[in-house]
Amino acid sequence: MVKDLELTIDILSNLVGFETISGRPTHGIIGYVQEYLAGHGITSSISYDEAGERANLFATIGPETDGGVVFSGHTDVVPVEGQDWSCDPFRLERKDGKLYGRGSVDMKGFLACVLASVPAWKKMALKRPIHIAFSYDEETGGLGMPVLLADMAGKAYRPAVVIVGEPTGMKLITGHKGGYEMRTVVHGLETHSSLPHTGVNAISYAVKLIAFIENMGAECAAKPHEGSEFIPPFTTFNVGTIHGGTATNATAGYCAFGWEFRPMPGENGRAMIARLEKYAAEELVPEMQKVHPQAGIEIIIDAPVPALDNSNAGPAAAFVSAITGQNSEDVVSFGTDAGYFSDEGYSAVVFGPGSIAQAHKPDEYITEAALGEGLDFLHKAGERLAR
């Protein structure tokens, strides 16, 4: 296992070295993974976005038959701008049993464990296949998943279960909230600030929209789901970015803000968006267009990430439990690609090494011990599929 750990760390170092921030081309990292797998006699299926710049990878080890397990992870990472790192975020640093680097825990550590397990899996006489599925742009709403699922649907065989290796501390997760990645654009009219009544200040109307969103969040927080395992047990909202205007002495002709909300499983996210749309269309836009007929508001869904409940989780949960002995199932409040898999009828759970508490922050890290846990599970998974 020590040898496998050193191989895993070497692979992780290479993966961290690719600056795969969401939305950027993935030729480098996908090419590396494809070449690595080819070196072990494994052919990869690559599926691209419309521009051909970002790609998913799907590969199969063992018999190309129905059944088996998909080990799924994403190759993209969140940005590092504005974060105070003590090391180069795109150069893996090993120190005191910790491995620092952007994406080390979320979730290139799991990807490295999967790739490092390939030589051992190849030596096993697998009776059921192991599938590898690496997707792009999970961090911005799972944009790669529809493309990946279409690629998988075109295969002559269908996997039985999916394990998404997000960092859960090796705890079995069978439910998570959904997530809508949203963007709102306000088109106003610039004029001199001494004559504000002749213009339409896009920032002012953006503020009103943000206040409405905050009020929806307060309403949800005031009505928590009693007995829910989620923390917090209600739908949450967050406005994360905003920009607009050109000068302090001019009304803003443009303002855009990015936001998200995470509905509880079973809650109607589209209905929440419809409330905001109704408020904008009936209360704000008519007022804006009295001054400028071309003024308006766009409320855009960049990505609707499905929630995960335990309706399809049974076979995948049983597979993990048979290896680990875990009988308890838990939920998390962050979204994953598992919701997409589940919505397509795959039995999916979330289960992987490391702590989500270390993700998305400066000096992100995963421990060597966590990688060891991931490797141990993947080796036992291969042995089970060889029976």
C-alpha positions as CSV (number, residue, x, y, z in Angstrom):
1,M,0.0,0.0,0.0
2,V,3.0,2.3,0.6
3,K,4.0,1.9,-3.0
4,D,0.5,2.7,-4.1
5,L,0.4,5.7,-1.9
6,E,3.6,7.1,-3.4
7,L,2.2,6.5,-6.9
8,T,-1.0,8.2,-5.9
9,I,0.9,11.3,-4.6
10,D,3.0,11.4,-7.8
11,I,-0.2,11.3,-9.9
12,L,-1.9,13.9,-7.6
13,S,1.1,16.2,-8.1
14,N,0.6,16.0,-11.8
15,L,-3.1,16.6,-11.6
16,V,-2.7,19.6,-9.3
17,G,-0.2,21.1,-11.8
18,F,-3.0,21.5,-14.3
19,E,-4.8,24.8,-13.6
20,T,-8.3,23.4,-14.4
21,I,-10.4,26.3,-13.1
22,S,-14.0,25.8,-14.1
23,G,-14.7,27.1,-17.6
24,R,-11.2,26.8,-18.9
25,P,-10.0,24.2,-21.5
26,T,-9.2,20.8,-20.2
27,H,-7.0,19.5,-23.0
28,G,-4.0,19.2,-20.6
29,I,-5.5,17.2,-17.8
30,I,-7.7,15.0,-20.0
31,G,-4.8,14.3,-22.3
32,Y,-2.7,13.3,-19.3
33,V,-5.3,10.9,-18.0
34,Q,-6.0,9.5,-21.4
35,E,-2.3,8.8,-22.0
36,Y,-1.9,7.3,-18.5
37,L,-4.8,4.9,-19.1
38,A,-3.6,4.0,-22.6
39,G,-0.2,3.0,-21.0
40,H,-2.2,0.4,-19.2
41,G,-4.0,-0.8,-22.3
42,I,-7.3,1.1,-21.5
43,T,-9.1,3.0,-24.2
44,S,-10.9,6.2,-23.2
45,S,-14.1,7.7,-24.6
46,I,-14.0,11.5,-24.7
47,S,-17.0,13.7,-24.9
48,Y,-16.7,17.5,-25.5
49,D,-18.6,20.6,-24.9
50,E,-20.0,22.5,-28.0
51,A,-16.7,24.4,-28.4
52,G,-14.5,21.3,-28.1
53,E,-12.5,23.0,-25.3
54,R,-13.7,21.1,-22.3
55,A,-14.1,17.3,-22.1
56,N,-15.3,14.4,-20.0
57,L,-13.6,11.0,-19.9
58,F,-15.1,7.6,-19.6
59,A,-13.2,4.3,-19.5
60,T,-13.9,0.7,-18.7
61,I,-11.7,-1.9,-17.1
62,G,-12.8,-5.5,-17.3
63,P,-15.6,-7.0,-19.3
64,E,-17.8,-4.6,-21.3
65,T,-21.0,-6.0,-19.9
66,D,-23.9,-4.6,-17.9
67,G,-23.3,-4.0,-14.2
68,G,-20.2,-3.0,-12.3
69,V,-19.3,0.2,-10.6
70,V,-18.6,3.7,-11.9
71,F,-16.1,5.8,-9.9
72,S,-16.9,9.3,-10.7
73,G,-15.1,12.6,-10.1
74,H,-14.7,16.1,-11.6
75,T,-11.5,17.6,-12.9
76,D,-12.3,21.3,-12.4
77,V,-11.4,23.4,-9.4
78,V,-12.5,26.7,-8.0
79,P,-10.4,29.9,-8.5
80,V,-7.6,31.0,-6.2
81,E,-7.8,34.8,-6.9
82,G,-8.1,36.8,-3.7
83,Q,-7.0,33.9,-1.5
84,D,-3.9,34.2,0.7
85,W,-2.0,31.0,0.0
86,S,1.3,30.2,1.8
87,C,2.4,28.1,-1.2
88,D,1.9,27.8,-4.9
89,P,-1.7,26.5,-5.3
90,F,-0.8,24.7,-8.5
91,R,2.3,22.9,-7.2
92,L,1.7,20.1,-4.8
93,E,3.5,20.6,-1.5
94,R,4.0,17.7,0.9
95,K,4.4,18.6,4.6
96,D,3.8,16.8,7.8
97,G,1.5,14.2,6.3
98,K,-0.6,16.8,4.4
99,L,-0.6,17.5,0.6
100,Y,-1.4,21.1,-0.2
101,G,-2.7,22.4,-3.5
102,R,-5.8,23.6,-5.2
103,G,-8.1,20.6,-5.8
104,S,-6.0,18.3,-3.6
105,V,-9.1,17.3,-1.7
106,D,-11.9,18.6,-4.0
107,M,-11.4,16.3,-5.8
108,K,-8.2,15.5,-7.5
109,G,-7.1,13.4,-4.5
110,F,-9.9,10.9,-5.3
111,L,-9.0,11.0,-9.0
112,A,-5.4,10.2,-8.1
113,C,-6.6,7.2,-6.0
114,V,-8.6,5.9,-8.9
115,L,-5.8,6.2,-11.4
116,A,-3.3,4.7,-9.0
117,S,-5.6,1.7,-8.5
118,V,-5.6,0.9,-12.2
119,P,-2.5,-1.4,-12.3
120,A,-4.0,-3.5,-9.4
121,W,-7.4,-3.7,-11.1
122,K,-5.8,-4.8,-14.3
123,K,-4.3,-7.7,-12.6
124,M,-7.6,-8.8,-11.1
125,A,-9.8,-11.1,-13.0
126,L,-12.8,-8.8,-12.9
127,K,-16.1,-10.5,-13.4
128,R,-17.9,-7.2,-13.4
129,P,-16.5,-4.0,-14.9
130,I,-15.0,-0.9,-13.2
131,H,-15.8,2.3,-15.0
132,I,-14.0,5.6,-14.6
133,A,-16.0,8.8,-15.3
134,F,-14.3,12.2,-15.0
135,S,-16.4,15.2,-15.7
136,Y,-15.8,18.9,-16.4
137,D,-17.2,22.0,-14.7
138,E,-18.9,20.4,-11.7
139,E,-18.1,23.4,-9.6
140,T,-20.2,25.7,-11.8
141,G,-23.3,23.5,-11.8
142,G,-22.3,20.1,-13.3
143,L,-22.2,21.5,-16.9
144,G,-20.4,18.5,-18.2
145,M,-22.8,15.9,-16.8
146,P,-25.5,16.1,-19.6
147,V,-22.7,15.5,-22.1
148,L,-21.2,12.7,-20.1
149,L,-24.5,11.0,-19.5
150,A,-25.3,11.2,-23.3
151,D,-22.0,9.5,-24.0
152,M,-22.7,6.8,-21.4
153,A,-26.2,6.2,-22.9
154,G,-24.5,5.4,-26.2
155,K,-22.6,2.4,-24.8
156,A,-23.8,-1.1,-25.3
157,Y,-23.7,-1.8,-21.6
158,R,-25.0,0.0,-18.5
159,P,-23.3,0.3,-15.1
160,A,-25.2,-0.8,-12.1
161,V,-24.0,1.7,-9.4
162,V,-22.2,5.0,-9.3
163,I,-19.9,6.2,-6.5
164,V,-19.1,9.9,-6.6
165,G,-15.9,10.4,-4.7
166,E,-16.4,13.8,-3.3
167,P,-14.7,14.3,0.1
168,T,-17.1,12.9,2.7
169,G,-14.5,11.6,5.2
170,M,-15.3,8.1,3.9
171,K,-18.9,8.4,5.2
172,L,-21.7,7.1,3.1
173,I,-23.9,9.9,1.7
174,T,-27.2,9.1,0.1
175,G,-28.8,12.6,0.0
176,H,-27.9,16.2,-0.7
177,K,-29.5,19.4,-1.6
178,G,-29.9,20.6,-5.2
179,G,-28.3,23.7,-6.5
180,Y,-29.4,26.4,-9.0
181,E,-26.5,28.5,-10.4
182,M,-28.1,31.8,-11.4
183,R,-27.2,35.0,-13.1
184,T,-29.3,38.2,-13.2
185,V,-28.6,41.1,-15.6
186,V,-30.2,44.5,-15.2
187,H,-30.3,46.8,-18.2
188,G,-30.8,50.5,-17.2
189,L,-30.0,53.9,-18.7
190,E,-26.9,56.0,-18.0
191,T,-27.3,59.7,-17.3
192,H,-25.5,62.4,-15.3
193,S,-25.9,61.8,-11.6
194,S,-27.2,65.3,-11.2
195,L,-30.3,64.3,-13.2
196,P,-31.0,60.8,-11.8
197,H,-34.7,61.0,-12.7
198,T,-33.8,61.0,-16.4
199,G,-31.9,57.7,-16.1
200,V,-32.5,54.2,-14.9
201,N,-30.0,53.1,-12.3
202,A,-29.4,49.4,-12.9
203,I,-27.5,49.0,-9.6
204,S,-30.5,50.4,-7.7
205,Y,-32.8,47.8,-9.3
206,A,-30.3,45.0,-8.7
207,V,-30.3,45.9,-5.0
208,K,-34.1,45.5,-5.0
209,L,-33.8,42.1,-6.6
210,I,-31.1,41.1,-4.1
211,A,-33.3,42.2,-1.2
212,F,-36.1,40.0,-2.6
213,I,-33.8,37.1,-2.8
214,E,-32.6,37.7,0.7
215,N,-36.3,37.8,1.9
216,M,-37.0,34.4,0.2
217,G,-34.0,33.0,2.1
218,A,-35.3,34.4,5.4
219,E,-38.7,32.9,4.7
220,C,-37.1,29.5,4.2
221,A,-35.0,29.8,7.3
222,A,-38.1,30.6,9.3
223,K,-39.7,27.3,8.3
224,P,-37.0,24.6,8.8
225,H,-37.8,21.0,7.9
226,E,-38.4,19.4,11.3
227,G,-36.4,16.2,11.8
228,S,-34.3,16.8,8.7
229,E,-30.7,15.6,8.7
230,F,-29.6,18.5,6.6
231,I,-27.5,21.3,8.1
232,P,-29.1,23.8,7.8
233,P,-32.5,22.1,7.4
234,F,-33.9,24.6,4.9
235,T,-33.2,26.0,1.4
236,T,-30.4,28.5,1.4
237,F,-29.7,31.5,-0.9
238,N,-26.4,33.3,-1.6
239,V,-25.4,36.3,-3.8
240,G,-21.8,35.8,-4.6
241,T,-20.7,38.3,-7.2
242,I,-21.9,41.7,-8.5
243,H,-20.5,44.3,-10.9
244,G,-21.9,47.2,-12.8
245,G,-21.7,50.9,-13.5
246,T,-18.9,53.0,-14.8
247,A,-18.5,56.1,-12.6
248,T,-19.9,57.6,-9.4
249,N,-21.2,60.6,-11.2
250,A,-23.4,58.5,-13.6
251,T,-26.4,56.3,-13.1
252,A,-25.4,52.7,-13.8
253,G,-26.7,51.5,-17.2
254,Y,-25.8,47.9,-16.5
255,C,-25.5,45.7,-13.5
256,A,-25.1,41.9,-13.2
257,F,-24.9,39.6,-10.2
258,G,-24.3,35.9,-9.7
259,W,-26.2,34.0,-7.1
260,E,-27.3,30.5,-6.2
261,F,-29.8,28.7,-4.1
262,R,-29.8,25.1,-2.7
263,P,-33.3,23.7,-2.4
264,M,-34.1,20.8,-0.1
265,P,-34.9,17.5,-1.9
266,G,-38.6,17.6,-3.0
267,E,-38.8,21.4,-3.0
268,N,-39.7,23.2,-6.3
269,G,-36.7,25.3,-7.3
270,R,-38.4,26.4,-10.5
271,A,-41.3,27.8,-8.5
272,M,-38.8,29.9,-6.4
273,I,-37.3,31.3,-9.6
274,A,-40.8,32.1,-10.9
275,R,-41.5,34.2,-7.7
276,L,-38.5,36.4,-8.5
277,E,-39.5,36.6,-12.2
278,K,-43.0,37.7,-11.2
279,Y,-41.7,40.4,-8.9
280,A,-39.3,41.7,-11.6
281,A,-41.9,41.6,-14.4
282,E,-44.8,43.1,-12.4
283,E,-43.1,45.5,-10.0
284,L,-39.7,46.6,-11.3
285,V,-39.7,46.4,-15.1
286,P,-42.8,48.6,-15.6
287,E,-41.3,51.3,-13.4
288,M,-38.0,51.1,-15.3
289,Q,-39.7,51.3,-18.7
290,K,-41.6,54.5,-17.8
291,V,-38.2,56.2,-18.1
292,H,-36.6,54.0,-20.7
293,P,-38.6,51.5,-22.8
294,Q,-35.6,49.4,-23.5
295,A,-34.8,48.8,-19.8
296,G,-35.2,45.3,-18.6
297,I,-34.2,42.4,-16.3
298,E,-32.8,39.0,-17.4
299,I,-33.0,36.2,-14.9
300,I,-30.8,33.3,-16.2
301,I,-30.4,29.8,-15.0
302,D,-26.8,28.8,-15.8
303,A,-27.2,25.3,-14.3
304,P,-29.9,23.4,-12.3
305,V,-28.1,20.8,-10.2
306,P,-30.5,18.0,-9.2
307,A,-30.9,17.1,-5.5
308,L,-30.0,13.6,-4.4
309,D,-32.4,11.6,-2.3
310,N,-32.2,7.9,-1.4
311,S,-34.8,6.7,-3.9
312,N,-32.2,5.1,-6.1
313,A,-29.4,4.7,-3.6
314,G,-30.1,1.2,-2.5
315,P,-27.7,-0.9,-4.6
316,A,-24.9,1.6,-4.5
317,A,-25.2,2.0,-0.7
318,A,-25.3,-1.8,-0.3
319,F,-22.1,-2.1,-2.3
320,V,-20.3,0.4,-0.1
321,S,-21.7,-1.1,3.1
322,A,-20.6,-4.6,2.1
323,I,-17.0,-3.4,1.8
324,T,-16.8,-0.9,4.8
325,G,-19.4,-2.4,7.2
326,Q,-21.1,1.0,7.4
327,N,-24.8,0.6,8.1
328,S,-25.6,4.3,8.6
329,E,-26.4,6.7,5.8
330,D,-26.0,10.5,6.0
331,V,-26.8,13.7,4.0
332,V,-24.7,16.8,3.0
333,S,-25.8,20.3,2.1
334,F,-23.4,20.6,-0.9
335,G,-24.3,19.5,-4.4
336,T,-22.5,16.8,-6.4
337,D,-22.8,15.1,-9.8
338,A,-24.6,12.2,-8.0
339,G,-27.9,14.0,-8.4
340,Y,-27.5,13.9,-12.2
341,F,-26.7,10.2,-12.2
342,S,-29.7,9.4,-9.9
343,D,-32.1,11.4,-12.1
344,E,-31.0,9.2,-15.0
345,G,-31.9,6.1,-13.0
346,Y,-28.5,5.1,-11.8
347,S,-28.1,4.0,-8.2
348,A,-25.7,6.7,-6.9
349,V,-24.1,7.6,-3.6
350,V,-21.3,10.0,-2.5
351,F,-18.4,8.5,-0.8
352,G,-14.7,9.6,-0.8
353,P,-11.6,10.5,1.1
354,G,-10.8,13.8,2.8
355,S,-12.9,16.6,4.4
356,I,-15.0,19.1,2.5
357,A,-14.1,21.5,5.3
358,Q,-10.6,21.9,3.6
359,A,-12.1,22.6,0.1
360,H,-12.3,26.0,-1.6
361,K,-10.1,27.7,0.8
362,P,-6.4,28.9,0.9
363,D,-3.9,26.1,1.6
364,E,-6.4,23.4,0.6
365,Y,-5.1,20.0,1.5
366,I,-5.7,16.3,1.8
367,T,-3.9,14.1,4.2
368,E,-1.8,11.1,3.3
369,A,-3.9,9.0,5.6
370,A,-7.1,10.0,3.7
371,L,-5.5,8.9,0.5
372,G,-4.6,5.6,2.1
373,E,-8.3,5.1,3.1
374,G,-9.4,5.9,-0.4
375,L,-6.9,3.4,-1.9
376,D,-7.9,0.7,0.6
377,F,-11.5,1.0,-0.4
378,L,-10.8,1.0,-4.1
379,H,-8.7,-2.1,-3.8
380,K,-11.4,-3.9,-1.9
381,A,-14.0,-2.8,-4.4
382,G,-11.9,-4.4,-7.2
383,E,-11.6,-7.6,-5.2
384,R,-15.4,-7.7,-4.7
385,L,-16.0,-7.2,-8.4
386,A,-13.6,-10.1,-9.2
387,R,-15.6,-12.6,-7.2
